[in-house]
């Protein structure tokens, strides 16, 4: 039996959110330089339209979307373009980026712009405004939001699901957004419902956020069908397929998307950002980021300009402690460790976790003992033990046949593994090898 408002399998890591759970959101001062990678979203990178020496104001477009599955990039601070070239990217590569030297005495006031009245816009006009604003999913995947809001005409959508779970340990950006900006969340829900033409929305929030549940329930609008549903605290409750199963009882088939079961899922931060676009007229140029962990002196929830260098952000939070050993973008389950403190924060950067030596002590991996714990943990019912063995043997075709594409790289299998086998890393490497083989064919 699947428990109500939950899903089968998954794991229960400690939430470790106490460091910033009650930390009110504050604004980070502007850095001396912002670096804006052209690849900050799923799909094709944007195309730069500025050159060194150009003057830009806050909110100006510096890179246009290259096609429908792309998203524009905007200046997050006023200044002068220093360079357009390669720069370290949080994914470990070097990628094209626009570097802007921020004017130290600028008031950072954006150019006067028309603030669209969303009530008077058609569905197509709303989606186009969201596209031009460069809004992407702010839960980490950074999927262009305008694409999600434009399902094929033959796919009927009847419910909008809002993800307020924030099940990753340490992170509290969505939590604080719901507590401090509930009205903005509800406005964003209204706009998205109008974009999709749906009459029902459900906001799912894990039960370990009672203040967020109370804030959204106390501000619920009375003229539309929006429900706030508390959910079982379990990882990865915030994954799309798990959230759909928990809230509306529908199962997304293998190889299919949420739209195939009549749903669209949006992150709570994306919803609030859409509301802000139609309140201010400004594009997505800043976001709320959690800076936390035992390795940072002053854990915080901050409004950060997109493109802020990691080094500056850490210094603004008091710097790292002497025993800090690893900096992770995102949470500890699915985040990416950083090798360079000069990388910029992206639109999809939910948090920065600074781990100490005791937090990230290397553990030796041992041979698989066939205990089956990874099978009991996998939320999409894969066989991680088999996939791991195939990855080590380089048998990638068999991995594809065993549904490697359905793996979310959530890390449940490695968390449950008593032999400390780095299964998600093996799966990710296999995916890269499969893509390389396909591109060479």
Wavefront OBJ file of the C-alpha trace (Angstrom):
o trace
v 0.000 0.000 0.000
v 1.211 3.522 -0.818
v 0.710 5.817 2.191
v -1.520 8.827 1.603
v 0.380 11.997 0.652
v 3.611 10.090 0.232
v 5.279 7.573 -2.108
v 6.924 4.193 -1.858
v 10.637 3.776 -1.144
v 12.922 6.799 -0.597
v 15.176 7.558 2.375
v 15.184 9.744 5.487
v 18.418 11.748 5.704
v 18.682 14.299 8.540
v 17.270 17.619 7.308
v 20.075 19.782 8.805
v 18.009 22.927 8.194
v 18.268 24.420 11.691
v 21.184 26.687 10.693
v 18.999 28.830 8.409
v 15.391 27.737 9.025
v 14.671 30.935 10.997
v 17.124 33.220 9.191
v 15.154 36.022 7.540
v 15.982 36.821 3.926
v 18.330 39.771 3.499
v 19.901 41.408 0.472
v 23.532 40.845 -0.494
v 25.499 43.986 -1.450
v 26.561 44.107 -5.094
v 29.951 42.582 -5.912
v 32.633 44.356 -7.933
v 31.992 42.036 -10.874
v 29.244 39.719 -12.072
v 29.863 36.827 -14.453
v 26.858 35.718 -16.510
v 27.336 32.334 -18.235
v 25.330 31.939 -21.432
v 24.418 28.407 -20.318
v 22.253 28.728 -17.211
v 19.324 26.580 -18.271
v 18.318 23.295 -19.852
v 18.511 23.577 -23.641
v 20.651 25.646 -25.996
v 22.879 28.354 -24.473
v 21.900 31.952 -25.088
v 23.710 34.098 -27.686
v 25.609 37.156 -26.457
v 24.470 40.484 -27.967
v 26.954 42.741 -26.136
v 30.671 43.335 -26.636
v 33.498 44.553 -24.388
v 33.110 48.217 -23.543
v 29.313 48.285 -23.770
v 27.456 50.030 -20.981
v 24.533 48.056 -19.467
v 21.912 48.859 -16.868
v 20.343 46.457 -14.406
v 17.825 44.315 -16.271
v 19.216 44.908 -19.773
v 19.429 41.878 -22.079
v 23.024 40.735 -22.588
v 22.248 37.437 -24.358
v 19.234 36.414 -26.426
v 17.578 32.999 -26.384
v 18.801 30.743 -29.179
v 15.531 29.077 -30.113
v 12.443 27.966 -28.204
v 14.315 25.634 -25.821
v 16.538 28.429 -24.578
v 16.318 31.433 -22.280
v 17.720 34.987 -22.426
v 20.241 36.311 -19.903
v 20.019 39.791 -18.386
v 22.473 42.067 -16.598
v 22.047 41.680 -12.846
v 23.895 44.932 -12.130
v 24.695 48.184 -13.895
v 28.212 48.519 -15.240
v 30.450 48.023 -18.233
v 31.073 44.790 -20.123
v 34.648 43.715 -19.413
v 34.809 40.622 -21.593
v 32.807 37.989 -23.421
v 34.674 34.699 -23.270
v 35.334 31.469 -21.430
v 35.028 31.347 -17.658
v 34.865 28.524 -15.074
v 31.331 27.106 -14.901
v 29.825 25.395 -11.825
v 29.515 22.131 -13.778
v 33.319 21.897 -13.904
v 33.809 23.044 -17.501
v 34.802 26.359 -19.051
v 31.831 28.030 -20.737
v 31.153 31.333 -22.564
v 30.143 34.109 -20.189
v 29.597 37.868 -20.125
v 31.677 39.610 -17.466
v 30.401 42.961 -16.193
v 32.427 45.360 -14.044
v 29.851 46.755 -11.622
v 29.789 50.536 -11.154
v 30.667 51.093 -7.506
v 28.500 54.198 -7.006
v 25.548 53.259 -9.182
v 22.126 53.342 -7.476
v 21.359 50.145 -9.436
v 18.056 51.561 -10.570
v 16.742 49.754 -13.666
v 15.705 51.580 -16.788
v 12.059 52.721 -16.789
v 9.987 49.909 -18.227
v 6.343 49.057 -18.774
v 4.958 46.737 -16.113
v 2.488 44.444 -17.898
v -1.021 44.095 -16.455
v -1.293 40.313 -16.438
v -5.078 40.361 -16.083
v -5.452 41.975 -19.490
v -3.058 39.656 -21.325
v -3.908 36.570 -23.315
v -2.368 33.192 -22.509
v 0.136 33.611 -25.352
v 1.098 37.117 -24.212
v 1.643 35.921 -20.646
v 3.915 33.093 -21.762
v 5.861 35.422 -24.063
v 6.405 37.885 -21.197
v 7.695 35.033 -19.024
v 9.986 33.886 -21.845
v 11.422 37.377 -22.352
v 12.030 37.670 -18.611
v 14.333 34.645 -18.735
v 12.448 32.728 -16.061
v 13.637 29.146 -15.574
v 12.972 26.518 -12.943
v 14.647 27.684 -9.743
v 14.602 24.301 -8.029
v 17.907 23.292 -9.622
v 17.095 21.871 -13.067
v 16.635 25.350 -14.631
v 14.175 24.124 -17.279
v 12.789 27.128 -19.231
v 9.461 27.957 -17.595
v 7.774 29.159 -20.781
v 8.243 25.696 -22.301
v 6.556 24.016 -19.318
v 3.659 26.449 -19.614
v 3.181 25.564 -23.295
v 2.124 21.896 -23.359
v 1.050 20.385 -26.707
v -2.581 21.057 -27.579
v -3.355 17.341 -27.545
v -2.213 17.049 -23.904
v -4.975 18.258 -21.594
v -3.711 19.711 -18.294
v -6.210 19.779 -15.436
v -4.088 20.520 -12.357
v -1.098 22.707 -11.537
v 1.180 21.282 -8.831
v 3.453 23.612 -6.880
v 6.533 22.071 -5.288
v 7.180 23.558 -1.855
v 8.761 20.412 -0.396
v 12.431 21.451 -0.453
v 13.409 17.948 0.645
v 17.178 18.429 0.162
v 19.010 18.702 3.495
v 20.346 22.130 4.536
v 18.386 24.230 2.001
v 15.744 26.720 3.203
v 15.254 29.135 0.279
v 11.792 27.851 -0.628
v 10.844 27.671 3.044
v 11.674 31.312 3.676
v 10.005 32.369 0.411
v 6.732 30.797 1.549
v 6.990 32.310 5.035
v 7.951 35.837 3.959
v 6.233 36.186 0.560
v 2.988 34.154 0.669
v 0.995 36.733 -1.292
v 3.598 36.711 -4.044
v 3.351 32.922 -4.223
v -0.417 33.073 -4.631
v -0.150 35.745 -7.339
v 2.308 33.545 -9.229
v -0.099 30.609 -8.917
v -2.912 32.733 -10.392
v -0.768 33.739 -13.362
v 0.364 30.166 -14.036
v -3.204 28.877 -13.817
v -4.232 31.440 -16.408
v -1.312 30.420 -18.651
v -2.357 26.757 -18.503
v -6.105 27.323 -18.498
v -6.566 25.127 -15.410
v -8.999 25.639 -12.547
v -7.209 23.684 -9.836
v -3.821 24.023 -8.141
v -2.237 22.119 -5.250
v 0.746 23.312 -3.227
v 2.650 20.431 -1.631
v 4.755 21.205 1.464
v 6.515 18.763 3.762
v 5.196 18.694 7.324
v 8.512 19.893 8.771
v 7.607 23.434 7.599
v 4.530 24.242 9.723
v 5.095 28.009 9.547
v 5.167 27.892 5.741
v 1.972 25.810 5.674
v 0.284 28.282 8.037
v 1.444 31.326 6.042
v 0.106 30.008 2.744
v -3.145 28.721 4.242
v -3.889 31.997 6.002
v -3.484 33.904 2.734
v -5.351 31.518 0.428
v -7.487 33.371 -2.147
v -11.192 32.639 -1.959
v -12.015 32.943 -5.660
v -9.832 30.157 -7.096
v -9.343 26.475 -6.232
v -5.930 26.360 -4.551
v -5.159 23.867 -1.784
v -2.147 23.623 0.533
v -1.391 19.979 1.273
v 1.088 18.864 3.971
v 3.187 15.863 2.910
v 5.190 13.145 4.619
v 8.789 14.154 5.296
v 10.804 11.879 3.045
v 13.488 12.264 0.398
v 12.967 12.807 -2.576
v 9.410 14.010 -1.913
v 10.053 17.067 -4.115
v 10.849 15.044 -7.251
v 8.161 15.592 -9.894
v 7.015 11.980 -10.187
v 6.941 11.484 -6.423
v 5.051 14.733 -5.877
v 2.431 13.874 -8.495
v 1.911 10.441 -6.931
v 1.599 11.903 -3.437
v -0.760 14.771 -4.295
v -3.071 13.516 -7.033
v -2.471 9.752 -7.026
v -1.260 9.543 -10.633
v 1.785 7.601 -11.771
v 3.949 8.989 -14.566
v 4.876 6.032 -16.821
v 8.486 5.239 -17.681
v 9.752 7.538 -20.406
v 6.835 9.961 -20.029
v 6.488 13.466 -18.592
v 4.089 14.968 -16.025
v 2.033 16.485 -18.842
v 1.168 12.967 -20.001
v -0.883 12.514 -16.803
v -2.506 15.954 -16.991
v -0.174 17.817 -14.633
v 2.440 20.572 -14.707
v 4.834 20.889 -11.755
v 6.518 24.177 -10.828
v 8.927 25.052 -8.043
v 7.713 27.530 -5.426
v 10.591 29.929 -6.140
v 9.741 29.974 -9.856
v 6.131 30.812 -8.979
v 7.210 33.735 -6.773
v 9.607 34.963 -9.465
v 6.845 35.041 -12.083
v 4.769 37.171 -9.724
v 7.730 39.508 -9.273
v 8.116 39.852 -13.054
v 4.539 41.118 -13.313
v 4.879 43.306 -10.205
v 8.084 45.101 -11.210
v 8.590 44.466 -14.928
v 12.116 43.242 -14.173
v 13.434 39.958 -15.621
v 15.059 37.192 -13.560
v 18.252 38.924 -12.407
v 18.427 37.830 -8.774
v 17.323 34.931 -6.630
v 17.237 33.763 -3.021
v 20.152 31.513 -2.067
v 20.827 29.617 1.153
v 24.457 29.786 2.300
v 24.857 27.227 5.045
v 26.842 24.390 6.565
v 29.146 24.064 9.542
v 32.001 25.378 7.411
v 30.589 28.923 6.983
v 30.752 31.443 9.815
v 27.406 33.171 9.220
v 24.758 30.924 7.604
v 22.214 33.076 5.756
v 19.347 33.304 3.297
v 20.272 36.001 0.804
v 18.855 37.778 -2.240
v 21.820 37.415 -4.588
v 22.388 38.966 -8.046
v 22.742 36.228 -10.668
v 26.419 35.946 -11.617
v 27.809 36.805 -8.174
v 31.227 35.126 -7.725
v 31.222 32.337 -5.156
v 34.266 33.788 -3.397
v 32.479 37.102 -2.786
v 29.370 35.357 -1.463
v 31.370 33.316 1.041
v 33.269 36.395 2.227
v 29.959 38.262 2.691
v 28.843 35.464 5.040
v 31.873 35.834 7.286
v 34.178 33.524 5.373
v 34.854 29.833 5.828
v 35.972 28.183 9.050
v 39.493 26.698 9.281
v 38.125 23.156 8.999
v 36.037 23.841 5.847
v 36.921 21.316 3.164
v 34.260 21.288 0.448
v 31.830 23.753 -1.135
v 28.731 22.329 -2.817
v 26.271 24.063 -5.124
v 22.842 22.692 -4.190
v 22.181 20.191 -1.439
v 24.389 17.294 -0.287
v 22.257 14.643 -2.043
v 22.253 16.021 -5.599
v 24.615 18.983 -5.399
v 27.870 19.535 -7.279
v 31.154 20.086 -5.422
v 33.099 23.101 -6.674
v 36.786 23.100 -7.578
v 37.053 26.861 -8.121
v 35.848 29.705 -5.901
v 35.671 32.035 -8.909
v 32.625 30.293 -10.399
v 29.455 32.423 -10.498
v 26.061 31.665 -9.003
v 23.520 30.736 -11.665
v 19.759 31.153 -11.957
v 19.363 27.553 -10.783
v 21.686 27.780 -7.757
v 19.434 26.978 -4.804
v 22.109 26.991 -2.152
v 25.786 26.879 -1.239
v 26.699 24.308 1.399
v 30.141 24.516 3.027
v 31.115 21.165 4.537
v 33.778 20.623 7.168
v 36.416 17.911 7.250
v 34.235 15.725 9.460
v 31.228 16.192 7.144
v 32.959 14.952 4.015
v 35.380 12.394 5.359
v 36.150 9.955 2.560
v 34.866 6.441 3.150
v 36.298 3.410 1.431
v 34.061 1.561 -1.031
v 33.662 -2.178 -0.697
v 32.300 -4.864 -3.045
v 28.533 -5.133 -3.351
v 27.079 -7.663 -0.866
v 23.741 -7.984 -2.722
v 21.795 -6.802 0.318
v 19.059 -5.158 -1.731
v 18.941 -1.912 0.244
v 19.396 0.143 -2.923
v 16.334 -1.544 -4.455
v 14.283 -0.704 -1.364
v 15.462 2.914 -1.514
v 15.038 3.687 -5.234
v 11.864 5.792 -5.652
v 11.475 4.874 -9.350
v 11.886 1.102 -8.790
v 15.134 0.592 -10.681
v 17.806 -1.989 -9.832
v 20.759 0.238 -8.855
v 22.949 -2.760 -7.996
v 22.563 -4.159 -11.512
v 23.067 -0.773 -13.154
v 26.195 -0.192 -11.082
v 27.674 -3.540 -12.086
v 26.920 -2.832 -15.748
v 28.507 0.620 -15.475
v 31.719 -0.800 -14.023
v 31.822 -3.319 -16.886
v 31.147 -0.641 -19.511
v 28.014 -2.453 -20.729
v 26.133 0.724 -21.524
v 23.624 -0.768 -23.977
v 22.363 -3.061 -21.239
v 22.092 -0.094 -18.866
v 19.848 1.637 -21.387
v 17.718 -1.491 -21.637
v 17.393 -1.480 -17.837
v 15.907 2.038 -17.831
v 18.947 4.145 -16.967
v 17.074 7.116 -18.468
v 14.507 6.930 -15.636
v 17.189 7.495 -12.976
v 16.911 10.944 -11.337
v 20.409 10.760 -9.808
v 18.708 11.483 -6.476
v 21.359 9.584 -4.500
v 18.962 7.395 -2.482
v 20.794 4.245 -3.569
v 24.235 5.406 -2.478
v 22.806 6.813 0.770
v 21.392 3.386 1.614
v 24.388 1.371 0.396
v 26.412 -0.188 3.272
v 29.368 -0.697 0.906
v 29.615 3.052 0.112
v 29.468 2.444 -3.650
v 29.130 5.809 -5.487
v 26.248 4.630 -7.676
v 24.966 8.034 -8.918
v 28.474 8.966 -10.061
v 28.700 5.704 -11.995
v 25.323 6.373 -13.620
v 26.247 9.934 -14.551
v 29.530 8.794 -16.105
v 27.630 6.129 -18.050
v 25.221 8.735 -19.390
v 28.102 10.874 -20.591
v 29.686 7.856 -22.307
v 26.373 6.964 -23.968
v 25.928 10.534 -25.284
v 29.469 10.569 -26.624
v 28.906 7.247 -28.357
v 25.655 8.491 -29.902
v 27.203 11.743 -31.123
v 30.080 9.842 -32.705
v 27.738 7.463 -34.539
l 1 2 3 4 5 6 7 8 9 10 11 12 13 14 15 16 17 18 19 20 21 22 23 24 25 26 27 28 29 30 31 32 33 34 35 36 37 38 39 40 41 42 43 44 45 46 47 48 49 50 51 52 53 54 55 56 57 58 59 60 61 62 63 64 65 66 67 68 69 70 71 72 73 74 75 76 77 78 79 80 81 82 83 84 85 86 87 88 89 90 91 92 93 94 95 96 97 98 99 100 101 102 103 104 105 106 107 108 109 110 111 112 113 114 115 116 117 118 119 120 121 122 123 124 125 126 127 128 129 130 131 132 133 134 135 136 137 138 139 140 141 142 143 144 145 146 147 148 149 150 151 152 153 154 155 156 157 158 159 160 161 162 163 164 165 166 167 168 169 170 171 172 173 174 175 176 177 178 179 180 181 182 183 184 185 186 187 188 189 190 191 192 193 194 195 196 197 198 199 200 201 202 203 204 205 206 207 208 209 210 211 212 213 214 215 216 217 218 219 220 221 222 223 224 225 226 227 228 229 230 231 232 233 234 235 236 237 238 239 240 241 242 243 244 245 246 247 248 249 250 251 252 253 254 255 256 257 258 259 260 261 262 263 264 265 266 267 268 269 270 271 272 273 274 275 276 277 278 279 280 281 282 283 284 285 286 287 288 289 290 291 292 293 294 295 296 297 298 299 300 301 302 303 304 305 306 307 308 309 310 311 312 313 314 315 316 317 318 319 320 321 322 323 324 325 326 327 328 329 330 331 332 333 334 335 336 337 338 339 340 341 342 343 344 345 346 347 348 349 350 351 352 353 354 355 356 357 358 359 360 361 362 363 364 365 366 367 368 369 370 371 372 373 374 375 376 377 378 379 380 381 382 383 384 385 386 387 388 389 390 391 392 393 394 395 396 397 398 399 400 401 402 403 404 405 406 407 408 409 410 411 412 413 414 415 416 417 418 419 420 421 422 423 424 425 426 427 428 429 430 431 432 433 434 435 436 437 438 439 440 441
